[in-house]
Amino acid sequence: MNDILYVTAGLGYPVIVAADCWQQLPMYLKQLGLSGRVHIVSDQHLQIIAKALQEMCGERSTLLLLPGGESSKDSATLMTIYDHLLTARVERSDIVVAFGGGVIGDVAGYAAATIVRGIACIQMPTTLLAMVDSAVGGKTGINHPLGKNMIGAFHQPRLVLADVNLLNTLPARELAAGWAEAIKHGVIRDVQLFTDLANADPLRAFFDAALVRRAVSVKVDVVNIDEREQAERMLLNYGHTVGHALEQLLGYGVLLHGEAIAIGMQVEAHLAYTLGLCDDQLITRQTAILRRYGLPTEIPGGVAVDQLIDVMHRDKKVQAGALRWALPRTIGHAEITRNVPVSTVKNLLTMLIPTG
Ligand SMILES: NC(=O)c1ccc[n+]([C@@H]2O[C@H](COP(=O)([O-])OP(=O)(O)OC[C@H]3O[C@@H](n4cnc5c(N)ncnc54)[C@H](O)[C@@H]3O)[C@@H](O)[C@H]2O)c1
């Protein structure tokens, strides 16, 4: 596998996953011909390193530090970024560098997509989840009280620069949430990735840049086939139909995004099994790997089935009122399934949700 992955969408861009590469940002900016001012939008947890990055980008560069976490992915945070950029007299040739987790990547990416009708964006993910999933592919946006990620735009970055050593400070729970998306990539498209993850040490695997890069390459391949989520890219939604609904129903931040996806994958694997699309071995292997990486595998008790179904049907994946499900057939292969009766989903959820 190449060390540098390449996304063909937008203007085309390299995706670099390596150790000790964050200091190379100024060099890459030069190589890409991006000579405008750099506006770094980062996470308060990264204050020291973000300041060092700003110093490297020249004295005209700016830095805005925001709190991480899902509650920051809202219109108020977006307005804070707009205020910062406009006060700094942002110009069309300037560059936004989103240096943080998926929340910073999504909201700063959306600010870059919309400020003065769009400026260049560099994604520098600092969580595992952002590396293997959100930094690649150009989906940017914020949440609305009526739905997750409901406001946004496709805005492909000019570069993704992921330094796995930055994951050293990530809390274990956040790390596990990132592995959920990597495991998902294995289930939907890469059986070897799944096996490698099953054999790796969950607490040290992030040091293995090649393993993280392999998980990222699934996302890169899918985006290259289907940038705008017309078909193949929908497969990445495995676990997300139920996962997004759970996140919203329980209140953003109660479950981490990756935790919600892990539970969603379990429900959706059971759905595939109920529909006769996969065998029960798939559920057994998936349950084992998710638990090994410290992820939840069951819906919290007391969630109301009807409410969950209602929220699921407000999802962006709904077409003509019906959900499209990304469901696994075997480990390493998933397909989009339409026309799943709501009654089947309801019966399954009733069975899976503990009462009380
Ligand atoms: N755009 C997409 O295609 C896409 C895909 C998947 C997920 N997402 C979005 O990504 C978001 C979740 O991303 P996330 O899990 O990275 O959340 P996050 O950005 O909130 O980061 C998680 C936590 O880690 C902290 N943090 C970040 N980097 C750190 C580091 N190196 N060391 C210590 N702490 C650090 C943050 O402050 C935060 O508390 C969700 O909003 C989800 O919808 C988007």
The ligand as an SDF file (V2000), in Angstrom:
LIG
                    3D

 44 48  0  0  0  0  0  0  0  0999 V2000
  -17.5920   14.5750    8.3180 N   0  0  0  0  0  0  0  0  0  0  0  0
  -17.6800   13.2600    8.3540 C   0  0  0  0  0  0  0  0  0  0  0  0
  -17.6310   12.5760    7.3240 O   0  0  0  0  0  0  0  0  0  0  0  0
  -17.8000   12.5870    9.6910 C   0  0  0  0  0  0  0  0  0  0  0  0
  -17.6220   11.2030    9.7850 C   0  0  0  0  0  0  0  0  0  0  0  0
  -17.6690   10.6190   11.0560 C   0  0  0  0  0  0  0  0  0  0  0  0
  -17.9090   11.3960   12.1810 C   0  0  0  0  0  0  0  0  0  0  0  0
  -18.0830   12.7330   12.0320 N   0  0  0  0  0  0  0  0  0  0  0  0
  -18.3260   13.5870   13.2080 C   0  0  0  0  0  0  0  0  0  0  0  0
  -17.1830   13.5690   14.0440 O   0  0  0  0  0  0  0  0  0  0  0  0
  -17.5910   13.9630   15.3510 C   0  0  0  0  0  0  0  0  0  0  0  0
  -16.9020   13.1200   16.3930 C   0  0  0  0  0  0  0  0  0  0  0  0
  -15.5170   13.3190   16.2730 O   0  0  0  0  0  0  0  0  0  0  0  0
  -14.5290   13.0300   17.5090 P   0  0  0  0  0  0  0  0  0  0  0  0
  -14.8870   11.7160   18.0980 O   0  0  0  0  0  0  0  0  0  0  0  0
  -13.1720   13.2510   17.0060 O   0  0  0  0  0  0  0  0  0  0  0  0
  -15.0070   14.1140   18.5920 O   0  0  0  0  0  0  0  0  0  0  0  0
  -14.3280   15.4710   19.1640 P   0  0  0  0  0  0  0  0  0  0  0  0
  -13.8310   16.3170   18.0850 O   0  0  0  0  0  0  0  0  0  0  0  0
  -15.3400   16.0190   20.0900 O   0  0  0  0  0  0  0  0  0  0  0  0
  -13.0710   14.9530   20.0030 O   0  0  0  0  0  0  0  0  0  0  0  0
  -13.2810   14.0890   21.0840 C   0  0  0  0  0  0  0  0  0  0  0  0
  -12.6210   14.6490   22.3730 C   0  0  0  0  0  0  0  0  0  0  0  0
  -11.2110   14.5300   22.2520 O   0  0  0  0  0  0  0  0  0  0  0  0
  -10.5640   15.7820   22.5400 C   0  0  0  0  0  0  0  0  0  0  0  0
   -9.3370   15.7530   21.7610 N   0  0  0  0  0  0  0  0  0  0  0  0
   -9.1710   15.9300   20.4260 C   0  0  0  0  0  0  0  0  0  0  0  0
   -7.9100   15.6280   20.0600 N   0  0  0  0  0  0  0  0  0  0  0  0
   -7.2500   15.2670   21.1940 C   0  0  0  0  0  0  0  0  0  0  0  0
   -5.9280   14.8260   21.4620 C   0  0  0  0  0  0  0  0  0  0  0  0
   -5.0390   14.6350   20.4940 N   0  0  0  0  0  0  0  0  0  0  0  0
   -5.5940   14.5470   22.7540 N   0  0  0  0  0  0  0  0  0  0  0  0
   -6.5130   14.6780   23.7560 C   0  0  0  0  0  0  0  0  0  0  0  0
   -7.7830   15.0570   23.5520 N   0  0  0  0  0  0  0  0  0  0  0  0
   -8.1560   15.3470   22.2730 C   0  0  0  0  0  0  0  0  0  0  0  0
  -11.6160   16.8130   22.2120 C   0  0  0  0  0  0  0  0  0  0  0  0
  -11.4360   17.9930   22.9400 O   0  0  0  0  0  0  0  0  0  0  0  0
  -12.8850   16.1080   22.6370 C   0  0  0  0  0  0  0  0  0  0  0  0
  -13.0820   16.2730   24.0210 O   0  0  0  0  0  0  0  0  0  0  0  0
  -19.1080   13.8080   15.3790 C   0  0  0  0  0  0  0  0  0  0  0  0
  -19.6840   15.0810   15.3870 O   0  0  0  0  0  0  0  0  0  0  0  0
  -19.4310   13.1060   14.0860 C   0  0  0  0  0  0  0  0  0  0  0  0
  -20.7000   13.4330   13.5740 O   0  0  0  0  0  0  0  0  0  0  0  0
  -18.0420   13.3350   10.8250 C   0  0  0  0  0  0  0  0  0  0  0  0
  1  2  1  0
  2  3  2  0
  2  4  1  0
  4  5  1  0
  4 44  2  0
  5  6  2  0
  6  7  1  0
  7  8  2  0
  8  9  1  0
  8 44  1  0
  9 10  1  0
  9 42  1  0
 10 11  1  0
 11 12  1  0
 11 40  1  0
 12 13  1  0
 13 14  1  0
 14 15  2  0
 14 16  1  0
 14 17  1  0
 17 18  1  0
 18 19  2  0
 18 20  1  0
 18 21  1  0
 21 22  1  0
 22 23  1  0
 23 24  1  0
 23 38  1  0
 24 25  1  0
 25 26  1  0
 25 36  1  0
 26 27  1  0
 26 35  1  0
 27 28  2  0
 28 29  1  0
 29 30  1  0
 29 35  2  0
 30 31  1  0
 30 32  2  0
 32 33  1  0
 33 34  2  0
 34 35  1  0
 36 37  1  0
 36 38  1  0
 38 39  1  0
 40 41  1  0
 40 42  1  0
 42 43  1  0
M  CHG  2   8   1  16  -1
M  END
$$$$
